[in-house]
């Protein structure tokens, strides 16, 4: 982990405290212990089988499927998982991830705010519930592209229409370009899905390189920009708290 100007952080692809719980291997990348205020980020691999049951009494949790297929059991309902899917887990809802195999299921998740009462248990799932399940998932191809600045695009994943109140999850694409310096009114956690670039921060003497699998933490008000020197586009997964629009940015004079 690199501690940067203004409380920002850059986490390399292997950073974070690792834990293994049955078929579930995880790295706790962003947390209060590693310098964030409220937001968390966990990178997980689910092998064949069913994971332990997780419950956040107070926090909203969002998941994103990077690769692999499987099933999410959330509060008695079943949801199919595939790459590019965002998943919303409401506060108080128990969930588990099931992987039928043969490939590993790779997921990036975030809780907002960090929940000190988080419970991970090897227990029974909630009893199956009848009827139509509430909408808890959305695929990135089902969202319209939205412009951010002159040449960048993002798509909402988990947002208010899924019942999420405190968190916004999105995917974004950065072509060869350098955005102007700007800041946001929310705390943001970024995961680099594809591509490489450089992070510019006000108060940092030199730019900071990043690549696939690395993560960037930006506190509220951090003046920054992401540069893509090209030629391939950068694809990012972002989560921020409180909820809002990733297209809203305040440029510096």
Secondary structure as UniProt FT lines:
FT   STRAND          2..3
FT   HELIX           5..7
FT   STRAND          9..11
FT   TURN            13..14
FT   STRAND          17..21
FT   TURN            22..23
FT   STRAND          24..30
FT   HELIX           32..34
FT   STRAND          41..46
FT   STRAND          49..50
FT   STRAND          53..55
FT   STRAND          60..67
FT   STRAND          70..74
FT   TURN            75..76
FT   STRAND          77..81
FT   TURN            83..84
FT   STRAND          85..89
FT   TURN            91..92
FT   STRAND          94..99
FT   STRAND          105..112
FT   TURN            116..117
FT   STRAND          119..121
FT   STRAND          137..139
FT   HELIX           140..142
FT   STRAND          146..148
FT   TURN            149..151
FT   STRAND          152..156
FT   HELIX           160..162
FT   STRAND          168..174
FT   STRAND          177..178
FT   STRAND          182..183
FT   STRAND          187..194
FT   STRAND          197..201
FT   TURN            202..203
FT   STRAND          208..210
FT   TURN            212..213
FT   STRAND          215..218
FT   TURN            220..221
FT   STRAND          224..228
FT   STRAND          234..241
FT   TURN            246..247
FT   STRAND          250..251
//
